[in-house]
């Protein structure tokens, strides 16, 4: 299987020597679980979209500090690309901004959340049953960093996981689309570095709670398995 990574942002230059760029994080997560998995990267900010959906077997849309409702040319082009991939039947995984963009492009809604920033370890209740949700968990925790949230699911979408803070934390559309608001690819060290950079934006309460949450265990490996199980069916 060849997975096309639609890269929607750059890791800050000073953090790259330690953490790599966003495609590197996904490769670190998924390759140990599927050693034969191949990867291709498309820099969406440079409008390097796939010319033909058949270039890859599936596509993954990364996170970004941008918002899906901004009118930047590359964001508008990505929205069109998501629609084309969906219409072509290409399997898609959306992570954070990618999760929000898939909802936005396919008729749902993404908005700045009244709840404010979600950072650090976030825990979600699993709200669905499916064979690909193996290992089976009643709830799971992964890292997050977002202000926007999906406030309305697109037509045909089914909720997979939720929390009181983030009601639409994970959804699927049939056997084609699977999305996460959180970041299974993030390490705790990278999450901490982001929070330290954004400390002033986050405010003292959110920052201190986010940093303290890093003491909790996360289920990134399990989330990675769900992604691969979903794609390999």
N, C-alpha and C positions, 0 to 999 in steps of 0.2 A: 504494500500500500504506500502511496505517495501522498503526503499531507502538505498542502500549500498554506503557508503562514502569511496572512495578510497583516503586515506590520503597520501599526497605526501611530507609533510614537517611538522616540529614542530614550533609552536610559541616559540619565545625565552623565556627561563625559567623565566627571570625577568618580562616578560609581562604577563605570564599565570595567576597569581593570580587575575588580573583585567579583562583580555580579554578572558581567557580560551584558549583552543587549537582550531585548525581549524574546526574539527567537531562540537564543541560547538557553533561556530559562525553560521554555517548553521542550526543547530537545533534552535538557537534563532531566525533566520530569518523565517524559514519555519513552525515551530510548531504552532505559533499563527494563521497562515493562514490555517493550516490543522491539527487540534488537534489529529486526529487518525493516523497520519503518524508515522510509525515505522522507526527506524534507526539501521543500523549495520555499524561498522567501520572496515576497513581493512587497516593496516599500510603497505603501499606499500614499504617503505624503509626497512622494515623487511620482505618483500616478503610474506605478509599475503593476497595474492590474493584469491578471491572466487574460490573454487574448481569446482563449477557448476554454470553457469550463472543464473540458476533458484533459487539460494539461495535468491535473492532479485528481486523485480519487476522492479527496475531501478537502475542505478548507477550514482554517481556524482564524478567527478575527481577534486580534489582541486588544489589550487595554490601551488607553490613551488619556492624557490630561485634558484633552479637548472634550467638548460636549457634542452629541450627535445632532443637536438642533442648530448648531452654528452654521453659517452660510459660507464656510471656506470651500473653495473649489474642490479640494481633495475629499472633503467630507461628503459633498454632493455627489461626487463621482463614486465614492464608496457605497453610498446609498443605492445608486443605480446598479452597481456591481452586485450587491447583495440580492437585489430583485432578479437580476439576470441569473445568478447562480441558483436561486430558489426555483425560478421558472424552468431551469435546465435539469432540475432534480439532483443537483450536487449536494452531498451531505455537508453540513456546516456546523461548526462549534463556535460559540460566541463567549468571550471572556470579558467581563466588566463593560468597557466601552463597546466591545463586540456584541455582548448580550443586549445592551441598550440599542445598538444600531440595528440589529436584526428585528427587534420589536418595532422600532421607529420606521424602518423601511417597509415592513410587511403589514402596516396598518395599526399597530399598537401605539403607545405613547411613552415617551421618556421625558422627565422633567426634573428640575432641581428639587430635591426632597426637603420637605419641611423639617424632617428629623435632623438635618444637618449632615456632617461628615460621619461616615462609617469607616473606621480604621482598626488596625490590629486584628486580633483573632475574633471572628464572628461565628456564631453557632446557628445552624439552620435545622429545622424539623423537616424530615423527609415526608412528603405529602402524597407519594405515589408508590405503586408497586410495579416492578418490571424485572424481567429476567436479567437485563443488562445491569441493573443496580446491584451488582455483586462485587465485593462483599456487601451483604445486607446490613444497613444501619438505620436505626430509628432517627438519629440526628448525626450531624457531622459538623466539624469546625475547620475553616480555612481562613487564610488571611484576606483582608479587604482594604481598599482605599478608594472611596468614592463619595461624591456629593449628589450626583444624579441617581435616579432610580427609574425603573420601568413602572409606570403607574397604571398602564392598561395593556394587557396581553393582546397580541395580534389574533385575528380570527383563526380558529383551529388549534390554538396553542393549549397545552395542558400544563398545569402547575406541577412541578416536581419537588420543590423545596421552598420553605418560607421561614420568616422569623417575625416577631413583633416589630422589629426595626425595619425590616426589608420584606414586605409581604410577597413580592414577586422575585424571589432570590434565584430561582432556577426554573426553566421551563423547556418543554420540547414541543416540536411540531411534527407529529407522526413519527416516522422512522428516519426523518431527514435532518432535523435541526435539534440541537441540544445546547443550552446556554447556562452560564453561571454568572451571577453578579460578583462573586468572590474570585480570588486569584489562587488556584491550586499550584500555579507555577512559582509563586513568590516564596522566598526563604524568609525566616524570621529576621535575619540580619538585614536583608533588603527592606523589609517592612519598617524596621527600626530606623534605617537611614532615611527613608521617605518621611517618616513622622518627624524626625529631627529637622529636616529641611523645611517642613511645613508647620513647624511648631507654632509660629505666630498666627498662621491662617486657622489652625485647628482650635486654638485657645487652650488655656491651661487645663481645663477639666477633661476635654476630649483627648488632649495629648497624654495626660497622666494615665487616664483609663486605658488608652490604646497601648501605651508602653507596658503597663501592668499586665494586660491581657496576653502578652507574649510568653508568660509563664505557663499558659495552658497548652495542652497537646493539640495538634492539628492532624487532620486526616487527608493530607495532600495526596498521598500514595493511593488511597481509596478513590479519591476523585479522579485521579489519572486513570485508574482502572475502569471507572465508569465511562470515561471518554472513549477509551479504546474498545471496550465492550460494545458501546453504542455504534461505533464506526465499523466494527468488524463483523457485525451480525450478517 
